[in-house]
């Protein structure tokens, strides 16, 4: 468990898009993951993102999230 401010919010918008929400204020159902590739991999392995967002996450969205998260790691 980490403070919410140290985490990255992934949100499913009312339109059904799944994206990283850097502000944490976008409307929709959200889940929090630490900003590291291994945290995302573990959440995907345990199916935690799909359960938290109440949707199936397509492979292309997963790849997109991994690329965006890589950018967060490089800035840190």
PDB file of N, CA, C and O in Angstrom:
ATOM      1  N   UNK A   1       0.846  -1.186   0.000  1.00  0.00           N
ATOM      2  CA  UNK A   1       0.000   0.000   0.000  1.00  0.00           C
ATOM      3  C   UNK A   1       0.886   1.241   0.000  1.00  0.00           C
ATOM      4  O   UNK A   1       1.842   1.353   0.767  1.00  0.00           O
ATOM      5  N   UNK A   2       0.537   2.157  -0.876  1.00  0.00           N
ATOM      6  CA  UNK A   2       1.258   3.420  -0.976  1.00  0.00           C
ATOM      7  C   UNK A   2       0.241   4.547  -0.940  1.00  0.00           C
ATOM      8  O   UNK A   2      -0.944   4.322  -1.189  1.00  0.00           O
ATOM      9  N   UNK A   3       0.687   5.745  -0.636  1.00  0.00           N
ATOM     10  CA  UNK A   3      -0.229   6.885  -0.702  1.00  0.00           C
ATOM     11  C   UNK A   3      -0.760   7.065  -2.121  1.00  0.00           C
ATOM     12  O   UNK A   3      -0.055   6.808  -3.097  1.00  0.00           O
ATOM     13  N   UNK A   4      -1.995   7.502  -2.220  1.00  0.00           N
ATOM     14  CA  UNK A   4      -2.661   7.661  -3.507  1.00  0.00           C
ATOM     15  C   UNK A   4      -1.886   8.576  -4.449  1.00  0.00           C
ATOM     16  O   UNK A   4      -1.890   8.356  -5.661  1.00  0.00           O
ATOM     17  N   UNK A   5      -1.236   9.577  -3.925  1.00  0.00           N
ATOM     18  CA  UNK A   5      -0.492  10.528  -4.761  1.00  0.00           C
ATOM     19  C   UNK A   5       0.725   9.903  -5.435  1.00  0.00           C
ATOM     20  O   UNK A   5       1.214  10.427  -6.435  1.00  0.00           O
ATOM     21  N   UNK A   6       1.217   8.794  -4.900  1.00  0.00           N
ATOM     22  CA  UNK A   6       2.369   8.115  -5.495  1.00  0.00           C
ATOM     23  C   UNK A   6       1.947   7.090  -6.539  1.00  0.00           C
ATOM     24  O   UNK A   6       2.796   6.464  -7.174  1.00  0.00           O
ATOM     25  N   UNK A   7       0.660   6.916  -6.720  1.00  0.00           N
ATOM     26  CA  UNK A   7       0.140   5.909  -7.635  1.00  0.00           C
ATOM     27  C   UNK A   7      -0.337   6.559  -8.937  1.00  0.00           C
ATOM     28  O   UNK A   7      -0.509   7.776  -9.014  1.00  0.00           O
ATOM     29  N   UNK A   8      -0.543   5.736  -9.942  1.00  0.00           N
ATOM     30  CA  UNK A   8      -1.082   6.174 -11.222  1.00  0.00           C
ATOM     31  C   UNK A   8      -2.511   5.643 -11.315  1.00  0.00           C
ATOM     32  O   UNK A   8      -2.770   4.483 -10.997  1.00  0.00           O
ATOM     33  N   UNK A   9      -3.421   6.484 -11.745  1.00  0.00           N
ATOM     34  CA  UNK A   9      -4.823   6.076 -11.880  1.00  0.00           C
ATOM     35  C   UNK A   9      -5.082   5.666 -13.317  1.00  0.00           C
ATOM     36  O   UNK A   9      -4.763   6.394 -14.257  1.00  0.00           O
ATOM     37  N   UNK A  10      -5.664   4.489 -13.469  1.00  0.00           N
ATOM     38  CA  UNK A  10      -6.112   4.013 -14.771  1.00  0.00           C
ATOM     39  C   UNK A  10      -7.629   4.043 -14.720  1.00  0.00           C
ATOM     40  O   UNK A  10      -8.232   3.520 -13.784  1.00  0.00           O
ATOM     41  N   UNK A  11      -8.244   4.649 -15.717  1.00  0.00           N
ATOM     42  CA  UNK A  11      -9.681   4.892 -15.674  1.00  0.00           C
ATOM     43  C   UNK A  11     -10.378   4.312 -16.904  1.00  0.00           C
ATOM     44  O   UNK A  11      -9.837   4.321 -18.010  1.00  0.00           O
ATOM     45  N   UNK A  12     -11.603   3.805 -16.678  1.00  0.00           N
ATOM     46  CA  UNK A  12     -12.496   3.437 -17.776  1.00  0.00           C
ATOM     47  C   UNK A  12     -13.529   4.536 -17.839  1.00  0.00           C
ATOM     48  O   UNK A  12     -14.343   4.679 -16.927  1.00  0.00           O
ATOM     49  N   UNK A  13     -13.506   5.316 -18.909  1.00  0.00           N
ATOM     50  CA  UNK A  13     -14.405   6.457 -19.041  1.00  0.00           C
ATOM     51  C   UNK A  13     -15.829   5.979 -19.311  1.00  0.00           C
ATOM     52  O   UNK A  13     -16.029   4.816 -19.664  1.00  0.00           O
ATOM     53  N   UNK A  14     -16.818   6.854 -19.152  1.00  0.00           N
ATOM     54  CA  UNK A  14     -18.195   6.465 -19.473  1.00  0.00           C
ATOM     55  C   UNK A  14     -18.365   6.020 -20.934  1.00  0.00           C
ATOM     56  O   UNK A  14     -19.299   5.286 -21.257  1.00  0.00           O
ATOM     57  N   UNK A  15     -17.461   6.467 -21.808  1.00  0.00           N
ATOM     58  CA  UNK A  15     -17.508   6.058 -23.217  1.00  0.00           C
ATOM     59  C   UNK A  15     -16.876   4.690 -23.434  1.00  0.00           C
ATOM     60  O   UNK A  15     -16.988   4.130 -24.525  1.00  0.00           O
ATOM     61  N   UNK A  16     -16.204   4.131 -22.404  1.00  0.00           N
ATOM     62  CA  UNK A  16     -15.595   2.812 -22.502  1.00  0.00           C
ATOM     63  C   UNK A  16     -14.104   2.822 -22.800  1.00  0.00           C
ATOM     64  O   UNK A  16     -13.500   1.756 -22.915  1.00  0.00           O
ATOM     65  N   UNK A  17     -13.493   3.997 -22.929  1.00  0.00           N
ATOM     66  CA  UNK A  17     -12.051   4.076 -23.157  1.00  0.00           C
ATOM     67  C   UNK A  17     -11.307   3.734 -21.872  1.00  0.00           C
ATOM     68  O   UNK A  17     -11.773   4.037 -20.774  1.00  0.00           O
ATOM     69  N   UNK A  18     -10.150   3.102 -22.021  1.00  0.00           N
ATOM     70  CA  UNK A  18      -9.298   2.802 -20.874  1.00  0.00           C
ATOM     71  C   UNK A  18      -8.004   3.567 -21.067  1.00  0.00           C
ATOM     72  O   UNK A  18      -7.288   3.348 -22.044  1.00  0.00           O
ATOM     73  N   UNK A  19      -7.697   4.478 -20.126  1.00  0.00           N
ATOM     74  CA  UNK A  19      -6.492   5.275 -20.247  1.00  0.00           C
ATOM     75  C   UNK A  19      -5.929   5.664 -18.904  1.00  0.00           C
ATOM     76  O   UNK A  19      -6.579   5.534 -17.867  1.00  0.00           O
ATOM     77  N   UNK A  20      -4.679   6.155 -18.951  1.00  0.00           N
ATOM     78  CA  UNK A  20      -4.029   6.639 -17.731  1.00  0.00           C
ATOM     79  C   UNK A  20      -4.533   8.054 -17.469  1.00  0.00           C
ATOM     80  O   UNK A  20      -4.574   8.895 -18.367  1.00  0.00           O
ATOM     81  N   UNK A  21      -4.914   8.294 -16.223  1.00  0.00           N
ATOM     82  CA  UNK A  21      -5.443   9.591 -15.817  1.00  0.00           C
ATOM     83  C   UNK A  21      -4.408  10.288 -14.932  1.00  0.00           C
ATOM     84  O   UNK A  21      -4.386  10.062 -13.722  1.00  0.00           O
ATOM     85  N   UNK A  22      -3.553  11.130 -15.512  1.00  0.00           N
ATOM     86  CA  UNK A  22      -2.499  11.759 -14.709  1.00  0.00           C
ATOM     87  C   UNK A  22      -3.026  12.734 -13.655  1.00  0.00           C
ATOM     88  O   UNK A  22      -2.366  12.949 -12.639  1.00  0.00           O
ATOM     89  N   UNK A  23      -4.192  13.321 -13.875  1.00  0.00           N
ATOM     90  CA  UNK A  23      -4.741  14.275 -12.913  1.00  0.00           C
ATOM     91  C   UNK A  23      -5.491  13.579 -11.785  1.00  0.00           C
ATOM     92  O   UNK A  23      -5.599  14.121 -10.686  1.00  0.00           O
ATOM     93  N   UNK A  24      -6.008  12.385 -12.048  1.00  0.00           N
ATOM     94  CA  UNK A  24      -6.798  11.675 -11.054  1.00  0.00           C
ATOM     95  C   UNK A  24      -8.205  12.207 -10.929  1.00  0.00           C
ATOM     96  O   UNK A  24      -8.915  11.860  -9.985  1.00  0.00           O
ATOM     97  N   UNK A  25      -8.624  13.047 -11.868  1.00  0.00           N
ATOM     98  CA  UNK A  25      -9.933  13.696 -11.757  1.00  0.00           C
ATOM     99  C   UNK A  25     -10.882  13.355 -12.897  1.00  0.00           C
ATOM    100  O   UNK A  25     -12.019  13.826 -12.914  1.00  0.00           O
ATOM    101  N   UNK A  26     -10.436  12.553 -13.838  1.00  0.00           N
ATOM    102  CA  UNK A  26     -11.281  12.204 -14.977  1.00  0.00           C
ATOM    103  C   UNK A  26     -12.463  11.365 -14.501  1.00  0.00           C
ATOM    104  O   UNK A  26     -12.313  10.522 -13.615  1.00  0.00           O
ATOM    105  N   UNK A  27     -13.623  11.591 -15.079  1.00  0.00           N
ATOM    106  CA  UNK A  27     -14.796  10.837 -14.645  1.00  0.00           C
ATOM    107  C   UNK A  27     -14.731   9.415 -15.182  1.00  0.00           C
ATOM    108  O   UNK A  27     -14.233   9.169 -16.281  1.00  0.00           O
ATOM    109  N   UNK A  28     -15.232   8.507 -14.403  1.00  0.00           N
ATOM    110  CA  UNK A  28     -15.245   7.102 -14.776  1.00  0.00           C
ATOM    111  C   UNK A  28     -14.777   6.236 -13.628  1.00  0.00           C
ATOM    112  O   UNK A  28     -14.441   6.725 -12.549  1.00  0.00           O
ATOM    113  N   UNK A  29     -14.764   4.944 -13.883  1.00  0.00           N
ATOM    114  CA  UNK A  29     -14.335   3.986 -12.872  1.00  0.00           C
ATOM    115  C   UNK A  29     -12.818   3.872 -12.923  1.00  0.00           C
ATOM    116  O   UNK A  29     -12.252   3.654 -13.994  1.00  0.00           O
ATOM    117  N   UNK A  30     -12.156   4.014 -11.792  1.00  0.00           N
ATOM    118  CA  UNK A  30     -10.701   4.026 -11.779  1.00  0.00           C
ATOM    119  C   UNK A  30     -10.090   3.007 -10.842  1.00  0.00           C
ATOM    120  O   UNK A  30     -10.701   2.583  -9.861  1.00  0.00           O
ATOM    121  N   UNK A  31      -8.869   2.628 -11.169  1.00  0.00           N
ATOM    122  CA  UNK A  31      -8.050   1.771 -10.309  1.00  0.00           C
ATOM    123  C   UNK A  31      -6.677   2.422 -10.208  1.00  0.00           C
ATOM    124  O   UNK A  31      -6.277   3.176 -11.095  1.00  0.00           O
ATOM    125  N   UNK A  32      -5.963   2.134  -9.140  1.00  0.00           N
ATOM    126  CA  UNK A  32      -4.642   2.714  -8.918  1.00  0.00           C
ATOM    127  C   UNK A  32      -3.571   1.634  -8.973  1.00  0.00           C
ATOM    128  O   UNK A  32      -3.743   0.538  -8.439  1.00  0.00           O
ATOM    129  N   UNK A  33      -2.451   1.967  -9.637  1.00  0.00           N
ATOM    130  CA  UNK A  33      -1.292   1.072  -9.705  1.00  0.00           C
ATOM    131  C   UNK A  33      -0.043   1.907  -9.445  1.00  0.00           C
ATOM    132  O   UNK A  33      -0.013   3.098  -9.755  1.00  0.00           O
ATOM    133  N   UNK A  34       0.975   1.290  -8.882  1.00  0.00           N
ATOM    134  CA  UNK A  34       2.219   2.035  -8.705  1.00  0.00           C
ATOM    135  C   UNK A  34       2.837   2.265 -10.084  1.00  0.00           C
ATOM    136  O   UNK A  34       2.622   1.458 -10.989  1.00  0.00           O
ATOM    137  N   UNK A  35       3.590   3.331 -10.263  1.00  0.00           N
ATOM    138  CA  UNK A  35       4.086   3.697 -11.593  1.00  0.00           C
ATOM    139  C   UNK A  35       5.320   2.911 -12.043  1.00  0.00           C
ATOM    140  O   UNK A  35       6.318   3.501 -12.458  1.00  0.00           O
ATOM    141  N   UNK A  36       5.251   1.586 -11.961  1.00  0.00           N
ATOM    142  CA  UNK A  36       6.354   0.730 -12.410  1.00  0.00           C
ATOM    143  C   UNK A  36       5.790  -0.385 -13.279  1.00  0.00           C
ATOM    144  O   UNK A  36       4.658  -0.825 -13.081  1.00  0.00           O
ATOM    145  N   UNK A  37       6.583  -0.837 -14.237  1.00  0.00           N
ATOM    146  CA  UNK A  37       6.154  -1.886 -15.165  1.00  0.00           C
ATOM    147  C   UNK A  37       5.798  -3.176 -14.420  1.00  0.00           C
ATOM    148  O   UNK A  37       4.819  -3.837 -14.765  1.00  0.00           O
ATOM    149  N   UNK A  38       6.587  -3.537 -13.402  1.00  0.00           N
ATOM    150  CA  UNK A  38       6.322  -4.791 -12.702  1.00  0.00           C
ATOM    151  C   UNK A  38       5.003  -4.751 -11.938  1.00  0.00           C
ATOM    152  O   UNK A  38       4.351  -5.785 -11.793  1.00  0.00           O
ATOM    153  N   UNK A  39       4.596  -3.577 -11.445  1.00  0.00           N
ATOM    154  CA  UNK A  39       3.301  -3.458 -10.765  1.00  0.00           C
ATOM    155  C   UNK A  39       2.162  -3.682 -11.758  1.00  0.00           C
ATOM    156  O   UNK A  39       1.192  -4.377 -11.455  1.00  0.00           O
ATOM    157  N   UNK A  40       2.287  -3.089 -12.944  1.00  0.00           N
ATOM    158  CA  UNK A  40       1.268  -3.284 -13.964  1.00  0.00           C
ATOM    159  C   UNK A  40       1.210  -4.744 -14.384  1.00  0.00           C
ATOM    160  O   UNK A  40       0.125  -5.305 -14.539  1.00  0.00           O
ATOM    161  N   UNK A  41       2.375  -5.365 -14.570  1.00  0.00           N
ATOM    162  CA  UNK A  41       2.426  -6.775 -14.965  1.00  0.00           C
ATOM    163  C   UNK A  41       1.751  -7.660 -13.922  1.00  0.00           C
ATOM    164  O   UNK A  41       1.017  -8.587 -14.266  1.00  0.00           O
ATOM    165  N   UNK A  42       2.002  -7.372 -12.657  1.00  0.00           N
ATOM    166  CA  UNK A  42       1.397  -8.166 -11.587  1.00  0.00           C
ATOM    167  C   UNK A  42      -0.118  -7.959 -11.550  1.00  0.00           C
ATOM    168  O   UNK A  42      -0.867  -8.915 -11.349  1.00  0.00           O
ATOM    169  N   UNK A  43      -0.573  -6.721 -11.743  1.00  0.00           N
ATOM    170  CA  UNK A  43      -2.008  -6.446 -11.751  1.00  0.00           C
ATOM    171  C   UNK A  43      -2.687  -7.147 -12.921  1.00  0.00           C
ATOM    172  O   UNK A  43      -3.808  -7.636 -12.786  1.00  0.00           O
ATOM    173  N   UNK A  44      -2.016  -7.197 -14.066  1.00  0.00           N
ATOM    174  CA  UNK A  44      -2.577  -7.888 -15.223  1.00  0.00           C
ATOM    175  C   UNK A  44      -2.589  -9.396 -15.005  1.00  0.00           C
ATOM    176  O   UNK A  44      -3.551 -10.071 -15.370  1.00  0.00           O
ATOM    177  N   UNK A  45      -1.536  -9.917 -14.418  1.00  0.00           N
ATOM    178  CA  UNK A  45      -1.445 -11.353 -14.163  1.00  0.00           C
ATOM    179  C   UNK A  45      -2.562 -11.812 -13.218  1.00  0.00           C
ATOM    180  O   UNK A  45      -3.156 -12.873 -13.411  1.00  0.00           O
ATOM    181  N   UNK A  46      -2.833 -11.001 -12.203  1.00  0.00           N
ATOM    182  CA  UNK A  46      -3.877 -11.340 -11.231  1.00  0.00           C
ATOM    183  C   UNK A  46      -5.271 -10.946 -11.712  1.00  0.00           C
ATOM    184  O   UNK A  46      -6.262 -11.195 -11.025  1.00  0.00           O
ATOM    185  N   UNK A  47      -5.346 -10.325 -12.903  1.00  0.00           N
ATOM    186  CA  UNK A  47      -6.610  -9.877 -13.488  1.00  0.00           C
ATOM    187  C   UNK A  47      -7.261  -8.776 -12.654  1.00  0.00           C
ATOM    188  O   UNK A  47      -8.474  -8.579 -12.714  1.00  0.00           O
ATOM    189  N   UNK A  48      -6.451  -8.064 -11.881  1.00  0.00           N
ATOM    190  CA  UNK A  48      -6.970  -7.038 -10.982  1.00  0.00           C
ATOM    191  C   UNK A  48      -7.519  -5.830 -11.744  1.00  0.00           C
ATOM    192  O   UNK A  48      -8.517  -5.242 -11.328  1.00  0.00           O
ATOM    193  N   UNK A  49      -6.878  -5.452 -12.857  1.00  0.00           N
ATOM    194  CA  UNK A  49      -7.368  -4.300 -13.618  1.00  0.00           C
ATOM    195  C   UNK A  49      -8.732  -4.580 -14.223  1.00  0.00           C
ATOM    196  O   UNK A  49      -9.635  -3.748 -14.130  1.00  0.00           O
ATOM    197  N   UNK A  50      -8.890  -5.731 -14.834  1.00  0.00           N
ATOM    198  CA  UNK A  50     -10.169  -6.081 -15.454  1.00  0.00           C
ATOM    199  C   UNK A  50     -11.288  -6.135 -14.412  1.00  0.00           C
ATOM    200  O   UNK A  50     -12.400  -5.668 -14.659  1.00  0.00           O
ATOM    201  N   UNK A  51     -10.984  -6.704 -13.252  1.00  0.00           N
ATOM    202  CA  UNK A  51     -12.005  -6.758 -12.186  1.00  0.00           C
ATOM    203  C   UNK A  51     -12.321  -5.373 -11.656  1.00  0.00           C
ATOM    204  O   UNK A  51     -13.486  -5.035 -11.447  1.00  0.00           O
ATOM    205  N   UNK A  52     -11.291  -4.570 -11.439  1.00  0.00           N
ATOM    206  CA  UNK A  52     -11.487  -3.229 -10.895  1.00  0.00           C
ATOM    207  C   UNK A  52     -12.233  -2.308 -11.847  1.00  0.00           C
ATOM    208  O   UNK A  52     -13.001  -1.450 -11.414  1.00  0.00           O
ATOM    209  N   UNK A  53     -12.007  -2.486 -13.138  1.00  0.00           N
ATOM    210  CA  UNK A  53     -12.660  -1.633 -14.128  1.00  0.00           C
ATOM    211  C   UNK A  53     -13.958  -2.239 -14.661  1.00  0.00           C
ATOM    212  O   UNK A  53     -14.664  -1.609 -15.448  1.00  0.00           O
ATOM    213  N   UNK A  54     -14.266  -3.450 -14.234  1.00  0.00           N
ATOM    214  CA  UNK A  54     -15.480  -4.151 -14.671  1.00  0.00           C
ATOM    215  C   UNK A  54     -15.566  -4.270 -16.188  1.00  0.00           C
ATOM    216  O   UNK A  54     -16.621  -4.032 -16.776  1.00  0.00           O
ATOM    217  N   UNK A  55     -14.455  -4.637 -16.819  1.00  0.00           N
ATOM    218  CA  UNK A  55     -14.429  -4.803 -18.266  1.00  0.00           C
ATOM    219  C   UNK A  55     -13.260  -5.683 -18.677  1.00  0.00           C
ATOM    220  O   UNK A  55     -12.299  -5.848 -17.925  1.00  0.00           O
ATOM    221  N   UNK A  56     -13.349  -6.237 -19.860  1.00  0.00           N
ATOM    222  CA  UNK A  56     -12.235  -6.989 -20.424  1.00  0.00           C
ATOM    223  C   UNK A  56     -11.294  -5.981 -21.076  1.00  0.00           C
ATOM    224  O   UNK A  56     -11.741  -5.077 -21.781  1.00  0.00           O
ATOM    225  N   UNK A  57     -10.003  -6.134 -20.843  1.00  0.00           N
ATOM    226  CA  UNK A  57      -9.035  -5.178 -21.378  1.00  0.00           C
ATOM    227  C   UNK A  57      -8.358  -5.809 -22.595  1.00  0.00           C
ATOM    228  O   UNK A  57      -7.646  -6.804 -22.460  1.00  0.00           O
ATOM    229  N   UNK A  58      -8.578  -5.233 -23.789  1.00  0.00           N
ATOM    230  CA  UNK A  58      -7.965  -5.786 -25.006  1.00  0.00           C
ATOM    231  C   UNK A  58      -6.438  -5.661 -24.991  1.00  0.00           C
ATOM    232  O   UNK A  58      -5.886  -4.800 -24.306  1.00  0.00           O
ATOM    233  N   UNK A  59      -5.769  -6.521 -25.747  1.00  0.00           N
ATOM    234  CA  UNK A  59      -4.303  -6.567 -25.785  1.00  0.00           C
ATOM    235  C   UNK A  59      -3.697  -5.250 -26.249  1.00  0.00           C
ATOM    236  O   UNK A  59      -2.663  -4.836 -25.725  1.00  0.00           O
ATOM    237  N   UNK A  60      -4.315  -4.584 -27.221  1.00  0.00           N
ATOM    238  CA  UNK A  60      -3.748  -3.323 -27.711  1.00  0.00           C
ATOM    239  C   UNK A  60      -3.808  -2.231 -26.648  1.00  0.00           C
ATOM    240  O   UNK A  60      -2.933  -1.366 -26.607  1.00  0.00           O
ATOM    241  N   UNK A  61      -4.811  -2.256 -25.799  1.00  0.00           N
ATOM    242  CA  UNK A  61      -4.904  -1.290 -24.696  1.00  0.00           C
ATOM    243  C   UNK A  61      -3.809  -1.580 -23.668  1.00  0.00           C
ATOM    244  O   UNK A  61      -3.199  -0.654 -23.133  1.00  0.00           O
ATOM    245  N   UNK A  62      -3.560  -2.853 -23.391  1.00  0.00           N
ATOM    246  CA  UNK A  62      -2.510  -3.241 -22.447  1.00  0.00           C
ATOM    247  C   UNK A  62      -1.159  -2.748 -22.949  1.00  0.00           C
ATOM    248  O   UNK A  62      -0.372  -2.200 -22.177  1.00  0.00           O
ATOM    249  N   UNK A  63      -0.884  -2.939 -24.247  1.00  0.00           N
ATOM    250  CA  UNK A  63       0.378  -2.465 -24.826  1.00  0.00           C
ATOM    251  C   UNK A  63       0.490  -0.948 -24.716  1.00  0.00           C
ATOM    252  O   UNK A  63       1.558  -0.420 -24.409  1.00  0.00           O
ATOM    253  N   UNK A  64      -0.605  -0.257 -24.963  1.00  0.00           N
ATOM    254  CA  UNK A  64      -0.626   1.199 -24.867  1.00  0.00           C
ATOM    255  C   UNK A  64      -0.334   1.647 -23.430  1.00  0.00           C
ATOM    256  O   UNK A  64       0.442   2.578 -23.217  1.00  0.00           O
ATOM    257  N   UNK A  65      -0.951   0.992 -22.452  1.00  0.00           N
ATOM    258  CA  UNK A  65      -0.718   1.321 -21.047  1.00  0.00           C
ATOM    259  C   UNK A  65       0.742   1.074 -20.673  1.00  0.00           C
ATOM    260  O   UNK A  65       1.342   1.872 -19.952  1.00  0.00           O
ATOM    261  N   UNK A  66       1.317  -0.036 -21.163  1.00  0.00           N
ATOM    262  CA  UNK A  66       2.717  -0.333 -20.861  1.00  0.00           C
ATOM    263  C   UNK A  66       3.640   0.748 -21.426  1.00  0.00           C
ATOM    264  O   UNK A  66       4.594   1.157 -20.764  1.00  0.00           O
ATOM    265  N   UNK A  67       3.360   1.211 -22.648  1.00  0.00           N
ATOM    266  CA  UNK A  67       4.178   2.259 -23.256  1.00  0.00           C
ATOM    267  C   UNK A  67       4.062   3.574 -22.477  1.00  0.00           C
ATOM    268  O   UNK A  67       5.064   4.245 -22.232  1.00  0.00           O
ATOM    269  N   UNK A  68       2.840   3.936 -22.092  1.00  0.00           N
ATOM    270  CA  UNK A  68       2.644   5.169 -21.332  1.00  0.00           C
ATOM    271  C   UNK A  68       3.337   5.085 -19.974  1.00  0.00           C
ATOM    272  O   UNK A  68       3.948   6.050 -19.517  1.00  0.00           O
ATOM    273  N   UNK A  69       3.234   3.922 -19.338  1.00  0.00           N
ATOM    274  CA  UNK A  69       3.855   3.736 -18.025  1.00  0.00           C
ATOM    275  C   UNK A  69       5.371   3.794 -18.129  1.00  0.00           C
ATOM    276  O   UNK A  69       6.039   4.255 -17.204  1.00  0.00           O
ATOM    277  N   UNK A  70       5.921   3.328 -19.254  1.00  0.00           N
ATOM    278  CA  UNK A  70       7.360   3.408 -19.478  1.00  0.00           C
ATOM    279  C   UNK A  70       7.804   4.870 -19.469  1.00  0.00           C
ATOM    280  O   UNK A  70       8.878   5.193 -18.961  1.00  0.00           O
ATOM    281  N   UNK A  71       6.974   5.755 -20.034  1.00  0.00           N
ATOM    282  CA  UNK A  71       7.270   7.188 -20.008  1.00  0.00           C
ATOM    283  C   UNK A  71       7.288   7.742 -18.594  1.00  0.00           C
ATOM    284  O   UNK A  71       8.111   8.600 -18.276  1.00  0.00           O
ATOM    285  N   UNK A  72       6.387   7.262 -17.738  1.00  0.00           N
ATOM    286  CA  UNK A  72       6.360   7.711 -16.344  1.00  0.00           C
ATOM    287  C   UNK A  72       7.623   7.253 -15.621  1.00  0.00           C
ATOM    288  O   UNK A  72       8.187   8.010 -14.832  1.00  0.00           O
ATOM    289  N   UNK A  73       8.076   6.024 -15.878  1.00  0.00           N
ATOM    290  CA  UNK A  73       9.279   5.516 -15.220  1.00  0.00           C
ATOM    291  C   UNK A  73      10.501   6.328 -15.621  1.00  0.00           C
ATOM    292  O   UNK A  73      11.358   6.616 -14.784  1.00  0.00           O
ATOM    293  N   UNK A  74      10.588   6.700 -16.896  1.00  0.00           N
ATOM    294  CA  UNK A  74      11.742   7.449 -17.381  1.00  0.00           C
ATOM    295  C   UNK A  74      11.818   8.841 -16.769  1.00  0.00           C
ATOM    296  O   UNK A  74      12.910   9.365 -16.551  1.00  0.00           O
ATOM    297  N   UNK A  75      10.655   9.447 -16.490  1.00  0.00           N
ATOM    298  CA  UNK A  75      10.631  10.786 -15.895  1.00  0.00           C
ATOM    299  C   UNK A  75      10.971  10.755 -14.417  1.00  0.00           C
ATOM    300  O   UNK A  75      11.447  11.747 -13.865  1.00  0.00           O
ATOM    301  N   UNK A  76      10.731   9.625 -13.774  1.00  0.00           N
ATOM    302  CA  UNK A  76      10.952   9.528 -12.317  1.00  0.00           C
ATOM    303  C   UNK A  76      12.406   9.395 -11.957  1.00  0.00           C
ATOM    304  O   UNK A  76      12.745   9.304 -10.777  1.00  0.00           O
TER     305      UNK A  76
END
